Amino acid sequence: MKFGIVVFPGTWSDRDTHHAVSGVLGQDADYIWHGDANLDQFDAIVLPGGFSYGDFLRCGAIARFSPVMEAVIAFADRGGPVLGICNGFQVLCEAGLLPGVLMRNDHLEFRCIWTDLRVENASTMFTSAATEGQTLHIPMSHGEGNYQADEATIERLEGNGQVVFRYADANGNVTPEINPNGSINNIAGIVNERGNVLGLMPHPEKACEKLIGGEDGNVIFTSMIESAVQTLA
Amino acid sequence: MTASQETLDEIALSRAEYEAIVDRLGREPGPLELGLFGALWSEHCGYKHTKALLRTLPSSSERMLVAPGAENAGVIDLGDGLAIAMKIESHNHPSAVEPFEGAATGVGGIIRDIFAMGARPIALLNSLRFGQPTDARTRYLLNGVIGGISSYGNCIGIPDVGGEIFFSDTYKGNPLVNAMCVGLIENGKMASASAKEPGDLLLLVGADTGRDGIHGASGLASRTFEEHAELRSAVQVGNPFLEKVLIEACLEALDLPGVVGLQDCGAAGITSAAIEMAERSGMGLQLHVDRVPRREEGMTPYEVMLSESQERMLLAVTHGKEGPVFALFEKWDLDATVIGEFENGRDVRIFDNGSAVSSTPIVTLTDAPEYRFTATKPDWLKTLQNADMTATPMPEATPEDVLLKMLAAPNIASKFPVYRQYDYHVQTNTVIEPGGDAAVLRLKGTKRGIALSTDCNGRICYLDPNVGTAIAVAEACRNLSVTGAEPIALTDGLNFGNPETPDVQFQLTEVIAGMTRAANAFGIPIVSGNASLYNETAGTSIYPTPIIGALGVLDDVEKHSTIGFKSEGDVIVLLGSDSAWDTIDGLAGSEYLELVHGRVEGQPVLDLDLEVRVQAVCRDAVRAGLVASAHDLSEGGMAVAIAESAITGGIGASISESPGDGNRWDAAMFGESQSRILLSVSSENLVEIETLAAAQDVPTAVIGAVGGDSLSFGDSISVPLNDASDAWKNGFSAATSDQPQK
């Protein structure tokens, strides 16, 4: 399987993502410059974390106009898997591939902490290697991860099982106290209706080896790899 | 025409220095030329008061690839084509004037020094000093500085893995903001800040040049400034996004065949960067200021030359090979402009629209005067050192209450509320996160790791600059050794008061002597450094604060140790002393003495020979896999170290012996005698550890056991672990919040 990792000016988890999917999980991976528009060689696209265009104007607001994003939208429309991590999630929302917005954390500070994500839907191509209700120990690192959307959208997301991850405690309890940024319903990650575009704020690529604190992030990449194998077979 | 006093004040040159310039040139300098001298002869660039002393620091090592001062940062060899570039830099005065941008651009500046070496920056650390947080302005400075570091570091994708924060009244008007950056050089691809041959082009890349930061080096950094709020305009404004792009573009550019040199544009802007580059290359240089892209109209050559606009770098490029370089920078949407050319001769010739505006021999500019001084120990210091520790009254509070107060003190309490605002995971190398004694990073593609720490207790250095600095070196190294890493190099950030006063001259001299003594004892070099002078609060010099950054290596990074207790029943062993508890002498300069009794006095002591052996035993024990946890004893002494290991591990501890046998329990629990390391080990490993220690003649004591849900010291003193944990975890926020305090 070949991952395409998009690089905008200001992206910084491109190399970390490459290490996780290629160095640790042994898959092919290549970088895609934001000015390129050809994604033919890739089986999955990752929009990694960072501060694309310095987060000027609004996180992800400039990146969505990059030539590569037209290609990513077309890729997603064809059913190709697209994973947006942190800033990548923000770009997906700005590009209209996912509903809602990511606002400033409610406490107004940047937060770099380990989180426990409760898997709410284990039937997506990003979570098939997990079990429902399981928690994944994955760090987050953002100042603007407070997910919000209008009531109807939230109702639809919840009703369709599009809320994939919620901030929880280590035992999987979803409480207001554990919510690290003010996200509505403790939402940490969502998929689109078709189920092939996932955005999440925490960084699975930063939890890819025991030596650096854990490898729960691999569950997401492994799920993508397994479902790609099934699709190809 | 002779320069007016007003002009000289503006650029911080003395009348005698002006006369020296006239003498060297054989004529009066022109206004632009005088600006060049002001910048290059500033303390910040010229090291007038410290150069002679810095030369005495130990810098020889088989591992040394680039000596201190030779390039933008020192470089130390790790073998296998890997090398580490590291340096500390201060941004104290800008941060005192404008904390957010001051701290942010401090981070930005030190990062440029590192990637100028061809190194990819892999870690940041910050060493911060403030007045007491009860003061509202101090809280404003604290929040601004943390915000600036967070904003710049997070955006740029370099993990912020460690550092310290220390509060003392001495820093009230003059906080210290020292940033350390560490970079990894792979495949021996080190860069130099020099040209190869006459005809090489000088390219300016990155940001446009504005009026920001003019006189930053000569004004803010090189004189006292408390009354100079108008110097705010001398603080630069940072753009981390631009710097992130600049890092990628410059590291990529170094792979192009025509790119021969890379130089940071920092203090004193193009003046310092270009002229130092020419000097290093042994060539002359012609510079065309009209070609410098600007963000403001009507800038004079003087302003262009002295601007400290951020996120700019200089490249030396072989004539005729600049095409691919322009293409590369265009790919990254960055400006690249030829602004000059290296040439035969030894002059810097500056042109504006084709006409020469100045021509000066480079050596005259760069060879700043050196001031030497003899140092006598001041009488007030003798009095402080001779203070009788036994005269310290016993506290009225119980040992339990004093322990909780110590754990909640902002100098001791957990700094998690600060470092959770910094990304310490990015680049996915962080093996030990902030909160331990040192950070540990793995080096991808190898089994190895590096450990990093910064340390300096200004209070101890004030009481004895020589011993205090040796203690700073010892502690910085001890922080590495407890993880299992072997110290291999040091960098220093010297922060002092006014060097024109005898007290500060004494402090400078003794600090350098102490640093030399300690570095020699460990057999490691000082690879780079920075000096910030004229740090004063209300006309009084700050405590001498020589911040030590230390680098260590772990041959097998899997075999590291952390500070938290691990398992019920593990034995607690003290390395470095045969008694669990400290003696009355340990109160000298201690946190307890200041926090509880409001006194800063006593004679700090360090046995360097013992220190080196204690650390060696600890490293051997960690490497042999004998240790469950290892923690350095520092501020707060034994009781605080036990509490920290217990809180971090989430498991209690009991110490068998009563502190001080009921007499001077305060000194016993909170004394800060050096060269002590707290280990927890499973009982079957105890004999092996004792054997290791005995072989090195290091005293040990088995002092207690891990377990339970309280901290108990002897039969009568006990604190619930939850209470200790609450005090330690909430202390910092409680002490630094703007809410009224109880």
Interface residues (C-beta under 8 A of the other chain):
Chain A: P9 G10 W12 S13 R15 D16 H19 A20 G23 G50 F51 Y53 G54 D55 F56 E109 F110 R111 C112 I113 P139 S141 G143 H203 E205 K206 C208 E209 L211 I212 G213
Chain B: S150 S151 N154 C155 I156 G157 N239 P240 F241 L242 K244 V245 W332 D333 Y419 R420 Q421 Y422 D423 Y424 H425 V426 Q427 T428 N429 T430 V431 E433 R442 K444 V557 E558
